[in-house]
Amino acid sequence: MPSQVRDSFAHYEILSKIGAGGMGEVFLARDTKLDRSVAIKFLPEEMASQSDRLARFVQEAKAASALNHPNIITVYEIGEFEGTNFIAVEYIEGKTLRERMSSARISFDEILSIAIQTAEALSAAHNAGIVHRDVKPENIMIRPDGYVKVLDFGLAKLAEQNGVEGDAEDATRKLVKTHPGVVMGTTSYMSPEQARGKEVDARSDVFSFGVVLYEVLAGRVPFTGETMMDVVSAVMNAEPTPLGTHAPHIPRELQRIVHKSLKKKRDQRYHSTRDLLNDLKELRDELQIEAKLEHTAVPSKPEITHISAPRHSTSSGGGLKDSLLLTEFENTTGEAIFDQTLKMALAFSLAQSPFLDIVPDSRVSQTLRLMGRKPDERVTRELGEEICMRQNLKAFIAGTISSFGEIYVLTLEAVNARTGESLGREFEQVNSREEVLNALGRASAGIREKLGESLSSIEKFNVPGESITTSSLEALKIFVLGREQVVNGKQLEAIPFYKKALEIDPKFALAYTELAVVYRNTDQWKSAAEMTAKAYELRDTVSETERLRIIYYYHNFVAGEMDKATETLELWRNTYPNFVVSYVSLSDSYERLGQSEKAIAFAREGLRLDPNYATIYMNLVESLVSLDRYEEGKETCRQAFERKLDGDYFHLFPYMVAFIENDAAAMEANLRWFSGRDDEYLALDLQAGAAAFQGKWRTAQDFSRRAIDLAGRGNTKEVAANFAAEQEAKTRNSRPFLKRKQTRPLIWKKGKRS
């Protein structure tokens, strides 16, 4: 466009100048052919001769015209007229986000709406292989009706794609591709990699979008400086002030979203704008639900407890403790034996404290599912921060282990999840690998003191690290592998791992108790009693919480003294009031005593502490069914399934209920669940009982023989023997099979049983 504005250009009537940028001037015009208002952008004549500038201008048109999305400006035409290159796009009446921010206060609801619509536009662009590279308030237009349009793809580039391309297109790509060392974009909104002149991808737009969100929420950009170079340096090296410092009223979830978008390392940001968009939409939906609940809910008064709390507790008060999340250790030694092993040892060490509550694995797995991640994904420090923000946890523990020759260096740090501030750090150095577990125990005690627990409490509830678990790293590593099987619902598969751990360390008390639980869960009572007796011999060498656990097992599994078992449980619950396992055990014990109402009450209290603990749901289902409260039992199963929990009791008892209600389809569905599993013999035993009750003796015998054969093939030979002993009586006695007293599954550590 000539420097002197013309009244007309091609078939457009020029009305007024509405803007200008580094890539050209913009005019409001009327398309005389289609009788509509358009915005025309002209490339200055002095730039048209520069091949790179012209290529970028053409690139803008190609990139934008390839997109068809309601939140992205529509390109009508690209061309050349009388030597002037131009692009015609839809004309949008409204204000840029920059103008909107400077004119009046923007409500939170409007900010969230703008953010979601902008993320929609960027997500569409990224799906088409296009990176904007210049996301800033000036390029976000808001119409009077609140509709958002993302403008100016002048810096966009087509992401590299696989496949063969034509020579002409390839040549254009090479012309417009940003070479390393060339910085493009607006300084305050650049990503660190963009500021360094490195290759960019969709995650660079995520960073720039995070800067925009931060600015509109806090009223200032996160990276500042007196000069442009100062700003660039801040973008690359400085951490932004926590958003909550400037805007404490902002929901924590939104603070998490913004801070994740602003991570320096791109692999720590959202991997795609679609993921960011999903989080924004979930936040919007949650806030809408909360707003509705506020109009209907009656506030309840907090309960007052008399539990003594630490001097500087992570709790906000009221007696109930805030939970601590444990992240995986950063292992730079190259020795795989430390992976997961140290985290497990730390969990048991910190669990000695009556004042610390460690987030259970079940809750972590459930949160990861809600985040669209694998439930067993390794929880790094960065992922731990995100989990804390999602679950409103105030702190997490991070650890590292490194080696220098024969020397091992171990660090533990408690971190404020909201601010990133260190709440306390411990450092240990040892001269051999064999000393690491005890060093971890010392560091754990130090962290407890840093978090405010009194020295007298630490002295009372603290034993060396090797006594809590084992002195053998090899045994602990194999034990961890067994625990993984249990958490994944594979009880029988865990047995060889626990046995191997005990071969390495015959004084590994925790392995005896865990093996006893597996045997008990799989109806191998003799083996469970043997393992419990061995653990009982070692009870004075373990932590207080483990000692109480072993004593309860002994009274329950070996001596059969349920009154003493219940007394031990009450002591356990009073000493560790937020330790959910004691409620699981109490619900089990009272059901075995025939006090189903009490069992239900303790199960519901356990669910209040940990609503993702599968075993509590199982216990609750059994007690409800024993009281003929079938609908409540089925509803409890549905609640567990909604949380992605599963397990044999969620199919055993529903099968029994379906049998009573003569629901053949439900019976078949629950039997199908066992198909191909190591505990498929349970389904055969169920069918044997059902056939016996119906007087189908030969069918019952056939199912029983198959159940015995299948149980005898694996680690359940004791079960096979029990089935064989019961077979004759079962087929001759027509009493309802479902009236037999069933044993109840137990998992004594935090985790999901499937």
VEXFI-692770 format. One record per residue (C-alpha): x, y, z; residue in three letters. Coordinates in steps of 0.5 Angstrom, whole numbers, plus 500, padded with zeros to 3 digits. Layout:
XYZALA;...
//
This chain:
500500500MET;503507498PRO;505511504SER;499516502GLN;492512503VAL;488511497ARG;481511497ASP;480504494SER;485498493PHE;483493488ALA;475491489HIS;476494496TYR;474501499GLU;479503504ILE;475507510LEU;480508515SER;487506518LYS;486501524ILE;493499526GLY;500497525ALA;505492526GLY;512490525GLY;509486519MET;505492516GLY;499497516GLU;492495517VAL;486498514PHE;478498515LEU;475497508ALA;469494505ARG;469489500ASP;465491494THR;464485491LYS;461481497LEU;458488501ASP;462486507ARG;467489512SER;474487512VAL;481488515ALA;486489510ILE;493488512LYS;499491507PHE;506489507LEU;510495506PRO;513497500GLU;520497502GLU;519490505MET;516487499ALA;523486496SER;526483502GLN;525475501SER;524473508ASP;519478510ARG;515477504LEU;515469505ALA;513471513ARG;507475510PHE;505469506VAL;506464511GLN;501468516GLU;496468510ALA;497460509LYS;497459516ALA;491462518ALA;487460512SER;489453514ALA;485454520LEU;477454521ASN;475455528HIS;470460531PRO;476463535ASN;481464530ILE;480470525ILE;478468518THR;482469512VAL;478471506TYR;484473501GLU;491473500ILE;494477493GLY;498482490GLU;495488487PHE;499493483GLU;506491486GLY;503491493THR;502484497ASN;496484502PHE;491479506ILE;484481507ALA;481478513VAL;474478517GLU;473485521TYR;472484528ILE;469490532GLU;471490539GLY;477491544LYS;484487544THR;485484551LEU;490489552ARG;485495551GLU;480491555ARG;485490561MET;487498561SER;479500560SER;476497566ALA;476491571ARG;475484568ILE;471479572SER;474473574PHE;468469570ASP;470473564GLU;477472565ILE;476464565LEU;472465559SER;477469555ILE;482464557ALA;478458555ILE;476461548GLN;484463547THR;486456549ALA;481453544GLU;484457538ALA;491455540LEU;489448541SER;486448534ALA;492451531ALA;497446534HIS;492440532ASN;493443525ALA;501443526GLY;501451527ILE;505454532VAL;503462533HIS;509464536ARG;507471538ASP;501470543VAL;500476547LYS;494481549PRO;495485543GLU;493479539ASN;487477543ILE;481480540MET;474481545ILE;468482541ARG;462486545PRO;458479546ASP;464476549GLY;467472543TYR;474471543VAL;478471536LYS;486470536VAL;489474531LEU;496475527ASP;499469525PHE;505473522GLY;510469526LEU;507462525ALA;510457522LYS;508450520LEU;511445525ALA;515440521GLU;511434519GLN;513427516ASN;513425509GLY;515428502VAL;513435500GLU;513438493GLY;519442492ASP;516449492ALA;513448498GLU;519446501ASP;523452499ALA;518456502THR;519452509ARG;526454508LYS;525461507LEU;520462513VAL;524457518LYS;527461524THR;534459524HIS;538458531PRO;540464534GLY;534468531VAL;530471536VAL;523472534MET;516474538GLY;515480543THR;520480549THR;515479555SER;511473552TYR;517469549MET;518462552SER;525461554PRO;527457548GLU;524462544GLN;529467547ALA;535463546ARG;533463539GLY;532455539LYS;527451535GLU;520452538VAL;513448538ASP;506448541ALA;509448548ARG;512455547SER;505458546ASP;503454552VAL;509459556PHE;506465552SER;499464554PHE;501462561GLY;504469561VAL;498472558VAL;494469564LEU;499471569TYR;498478567GLU;491479566VAL;490475573LEU;496479577ALA;495486573GLY;503485571ARG;507481567VAL;511475571PRO;518477568PHE;520484568THR;527488567GLY;529495566GLU;532493559THR;530488554MET;536484555MET;534484563ASP;527482561VAL;530476556VAL;534474562SER;529474567ALA;525470562VAL;530465561MET;533464568ASN;528468573ALA;522464577GLU;516468577PRO;513471584THR;508466586PRO;501468583LEU;498468589GLY;502473592THR;499478587HIS;492475587ALA;491471593PRO;483470592HIS;485466585ILE;483459586PRO;489454587ARG;487450581GLU;488456577LEU;495458580GLN;497451579ARG;495451571ILE;499458570VAL;505456574HIS;505449570LYS;505453564SER;511457566LEU;516452567LYS;522453564LYS;523446561LYS;518445556ARG;518438558ASP;515440565GLN;509444562ARG;503442559TYR;505437553HIS;499440549SER;494446549THR;489441549ARG;491438556ASP;491446559LEU;484447556LEU;481441559ASN;484443566ASP;481450565LEU;474447563LYS;474442569GLU;476448573LEU;470452570ARG;465446571ASP;468445579GLU;467452580LEU;460452577GLN;458446582ILE;461449588GLU;457456587ALA;451451586LYS;452448593LEU;454454596GLU;446456595HIS;444450598THR;449447603ALA;448448610VAL;455450613PRO;457444619SER;461446625LYS;468443625PRO;469438630GLU;474439636ILE;479434638THR;484434643HIS;490431639ILE;496434641SER;499437635ALA;506439633PRO;509446634ARG;509448627HIS;504443624SER;503443616THR;495443619SER;491449619SER;488447625GLY;482443628GLY;486437630GLY;485433623LEU;492433620LYS;494435613ASP;497430609SER;504430606LEU;505427599LEU;512423598LEU;515424591THR;520419588GLU;527420590PHE;532423584GLU;537417583ASN;543420580THR;547414582THR;546409576GLY;544404581GLU;537401580ALA;536398587ILE;535405590PHE;529406585ASP;522406589GLN;526402595THR;528409598LEU;521412597LYS;518405601MET;523406606ALA;521413607LEU;514412608ALA;515407613PHE;519411617SER;515417617LEU;509413619ALA;512412625GLN;510419627SER;503420630PRO;503427627PHE;504426620LEU;499423615ASP;502420609ILE;498421602VAL;496414601PRO;498410594ASP;490409593SER;489417593ARG;495418589VAL;493413584SER;486416583GLN;489423582THR;493421577LEU;487417573ARG;483424574LEU;489427571MET;489422565GLY;495419567ARG;497412568LYS;495410576PRO;502407577ASP;506413574GLU;513415577ARG;511421581VAL;517426580THR;518433584ARG;514437578GLU;508432578LEU;508432586GLY;507439585GLU;501438581GLU;498433585ILE;499437591CYS;495443587MET;490439585ARG;489435592GLN;490442596ASN;496439599LEU;500444603LYS;507440603ALA;511434599PHE;517431601ILE;522430596ALA;529426596GLY;535425592THR;541420592ILE;548421589SER;554417589SER;562420589PHE;566413589GLY;564409595GLU;561415598ILE;553416598TYR;550423599VAL;542423601LEU;538429602THR;531430604LEU;527436603GLU;520438606ALA;517443601VAL;511448601ASN;507446595ALA;504453594ARG;510457594THR;516452593GLY;519455599GLU;523450603SER;520448610LEU;526444612GLY;532440609ARG;536434611GLU;543432609PHE;546425610GLU;553422608GLN;555415608VAL;561411606ASN;557405603SER;551403600ARG;549398606GLU;549404611GLU;544408606VAL;537406610LEU;540408617ASN;542414614ALA;535415611LEU;532414618GLY;536419621ARG;534424615ALA;527422616SER;527424624ALA;530430622GLY;525432617ILE;520431623ARG;523435627GLU;524441622LYS;516440621LEU;515441628GLY;514435632GLU;517435639SER;524431640LEU;520427646SER;515425641SER;521423636ILE;525419641GLU;518415643LYS;516414636PHE;523412632ASN;527406631VAL;533406626PRO;531405618GLY;534398618GLU;529396624SER;523399620ILE;524394614THR;530391613THR;538392613SER;538389606SER;537393600LEU;536387596GLU;531384600ALA;527391600LEU;527392593LYS;524385592ILE;519387597PHE;517393593VAL;516389587LEU;511384591GLY;508390594ARG;507393587GLU;503386585GLN;499387591VAL;497394589VAL;495392582ASN;490387585GLY;495381584LYS;495378591GLN;498371589LEU;503373584GLU;506377590ALA;507371594ILE;514369591PRO;517376592PHE;515376599TYR;518369600LYS;525371596LYS;525377600ALA;525373607LEU;530368604GLU;535374603ILE;533377610ASP;530372615PRO;529377620LYS;525382615PHE;518382620ALA;515387615LEU;515381610ALA;512376614TYR;506381616THR;505382609GLU;505375607LEU;501373612ALA;496378610VAL;496375603VAL;495368605TYR;489371609ARG;486374603ASN;487368599THR;484363605ASP;490360606GLN;489360614TRP;495356616LYS;500359612SER;497366615ALA;498364622ALA;505361621GLU;507368618MET;504372623THR;508367629ALA;514369626LYS;513376625ALA;511376633TYR;517373635GLU;520380632LEU;515385634ARG;520388639ASP;525390634THR;520394629VAL;516401630SER;511402634GLU;505402629THR;508396626GLU;508392633ARG;501394634LEU;499391627ARG;503385629ILE;500384636ILE;493385633TYR;495379627TYR;497375633TYR;491375637HIS;487375631ASN;490370626PHE;494365631VAL;491365638ALA;484367636GLY;483372642GLU;478377638MET;477381645ASP;485382645LYS;485383638ALA;480389639THR;483392645GLU;489392640THR;486396635LEU;483401639GLU;490403642LEU;492403635TRP;487407633ARG;488412639ASN;495413638THR;495414630TYR;488417629PRO;488418622ASN;491411620PHE;486408616VAL;488401616VAL;486401624SER;479402621TYR;479397616VAL;481392621SER;476394626LEU;471393621SER;473386619ASP;474384627SER;467387629TYR;464383622GLU;467377625ARG;464378632LEU;457378628GLY;457386630GLN;455388623SER;452395625GLU;459397628LYS;463394622ALA;459399618ILE;460405622ALA;468403622PHE;468402615ALA;464409613ARG;469412618GLU;475409614GLY;472412607LEU;472419610ARG;479418611LEU;481415605ASP;475415600PRO;480411595ASN;481405599TYR;478399596ALA;478394602THR;474399606ILE;469398600TYR;469391600MET;468390608ASN;462395607LEU;459391602VAL;460384606GLU;457387612SER;451390608LEU;450384605VAL;450380612SER;444385614LEU;440383608ASP;441391605ARG;442389598TYR;441395595GLU;446399599GLU;451393598GLY;450394590LYS;450402591GLU;457401595THR;460397589CYS;457402584ARG;461408588GLN;467404588ALA;467403580PHE;466410579GLU;473411583ARG;476406578LYS;477401584LEU;475394583ASP;476387587GLY;474380588ASP;469382593TYR;466387589PHE;464381584HIS;463375590LEU;457379594PHE;454382588PRO;453375585TYR;450372591MET;445378591VAL;444376584ALA;443369586PHE;438371591ILE;434376586GLU;434371581ASN;438376576ASP;441371571ALA;445377567ALA;448380573ALA;450373576MET;454372569GLU;457379569ALA;460378575ASN;463371574LEU;466373567ARG;470378571TRP;474372574PHE;475369567SER;483368566GLY;485371573ARG;489367578ASP;483367583ASP;478364578GLU;477358582TYR;473363587LEU;468363581ALA;468356580LEU;467355588ASP;461360587LEU;457356582GLN;458350586ALA;455352592GLY;449355587ALA;448348584ALA;448345590ALA;443349593PHE;439348587GLN;440340588GLY;444340582LYS;449335585TRP;453333579ARG;454340577THR;456342583ALA;461336584GLN;464338577ASP;465345579PHE;468343585SER;473339582ARG;475344577ARG;475349583ALA;480344586ILE;484343580ASP;485350579LEU;487352586ALA;492347586GLY;496349580ARG;498356583GLY;500359590ASN;494356593THR;495349595LYS;492350602GLU;485353598VAL;485347594ALA;486342600ALA;480346604ASN;476346597PHE;477338597ALA;475337605ALA;469341604GLU;466338597GLN;463332600GLU;459336605ALA;457341600LYS;454337595THR;450333600ARG;448339604ASN;443343601SER;443349606ARG;444356602PRO;452357600PHE;451364601LEU;450363609LYS;456360610ARG;461365614LYS;466368609GLN;473371610THR;474378609ARG;480381605PRO;485385608LEU;491390606ILE;494393611TRP;498398607LYS;495404603LYS;494401596GLY;488399592LYS;486391592ARG;483389586SER;
//
